[in-house]
Amino acid sequence: MVGGKVKKPGKRGRKPAKIDLKAKLERSRQSARECRARKKLRYQYLEELVSSKERAICALREELEMYKQWCTAMDQGKIPSEIKALLTGDEQKPPQSSSTKSSKNSNQS
């Protein structure tokens, strides 16, 4: 007997408390609100991620189309002015400036 209460052997863990039903319902509602808010944030994040990936894909498709046009022109014996500019820029300037030119041209596409 401890503190006026008789302990029953073999019972461990939490003792079932008399929980107010209204408080339990309110906690459940609050938990559901928080869950919906987390879900909404997760979907917003995923939608932003998808849209950024779609923009990147569009940029890469445009770049690929530009390279295809360059190849077609070179197959016909013509050298596109962009390639001429890259080649002349590579011969006159150090490699660092030529890499910035090529990155500028790829960003324009």
C-alpha positions in Angstrom: 0.0 0.0 0.0 1.5 3.3 -1.2 0.0 6.6 -0.3 -3.3 5.1 0.6 -3.6 3.2 -2.8 -3.3 -0.4 -3.3 -1.0 -1.4 -6.2 -2.0 -4.4 -8.2 0.9 -6.5 -9.2 1.4 -7.1 -12.9 0.0 -3.8 -14.2 2.5 -1.6 -15.9 2.4 1.5 -18.1 0.0 4.3 -18.0 -3.1 4.0 -16.0 -6.2 4.8 -17.9 -7.2 8.3 -16.8 -10.7 9.7 -17.0 -10.2 12.0 -19.9 -12.7 14.7 -20.6 -14.4 13.8 -23.8 -14.6 17.4 -25.0 -10.9 17.9 -24.5 -10.1 14.7 -26.4 -12.3 15.8 -29.3 -10.6 19.2 -29.3 -7.2 17.6 -29.4 -8.2 15.4 -32.2 -9.6 18.4 -34.2 -6.4 20.4 -33.6 -4.3 17.4 -34.7 -6.4 17.2 -37.9 -6.0 20.9 -38.6 -2.2 20.6 -38.2 -2.1 17.6 -40.4 -4.0 19.4 -43.2 -1.7 22.4 -42.9 1.4 20.2 -43.2 -0.2 18.4 -46.2 -1.0 21.8 -47.9 2.6 23.0 -47.4 4.0 19.7 -48.7 1.8 20.0 -51.9 2.8 23.6 -52.4 6.5 22.6 -52.1 6.0 19.8 -54.6 4.1 22.0 -57.1 7.0 24.6 -57.0 9.5 21.8 -57.5 7.6 20.5 -60.5 7.2 23.9 -62.1 10.9 24.6 -61.7 11.8 21.3 -63.2 9.4 22.0 -66.1 11.1 25.4 -66.7 14.5 23.6 -66.8 13.2 21.1 -69.2 11.9 23.8 -71.5 15.2 25.6 -71.4 17.1 22.4 -72.3 14.7 21.6 -75.2 15.3 25.1 -76.6 19.0 24.6 -76.3 18.8 21.2 -78.0 16.8 22.7 -80.8 19.4 25.4 -81.2 22.1 22.7 -81.4 20.1 20.8 -84.0 19.8 23.9 -86.1 23.5 24.5 -85.9 24.2 20.9 -87.0 21.8 21.1 -89.9 23.4 24.3 -91.0 26.9 22.8 -90.7 25.7 19.7 -92.7 24.7 22.2 -95.5 28.2 23.7 -95.4 27.2 26.9 -93.5 28.8 27.9 -90.3 26.4 29.7 -87.9 27.4 33.1 -86.7 27.2 32.0 -83.1 29.8 29.3 -83.7 32.0 31.7 -85.5 31.8 34.1 -82.6 32.7 31.3 -80.2 35.6 30.2 -82.3 37.1 33.6 -82.8 36.5 34.4 -79.1 38.4 31.2 -78.1 41.4 32.1 -80.2 41.8 35.7 -79.0 41.0 35.5 -75.3 41.9 33.3 -72.3 39.8 30.2 -71.6 37.9 31.9 -68.7 36.3 34.5 -70.9 35.4 32.0 -73.6 33.5 29.9 -71.0 31.5 32.9 -70.0 30.6 33.6 -73.6 29.5 30.0 -74.1 27.4 30.2 -70.9 25.8 33.4 -72.1 24.9 31.9 -75.4 23.4 28.8 -73.7 21.4 31.1 -71.4 20.0 33.1 -74.3 18.4 29.9 -75.8 
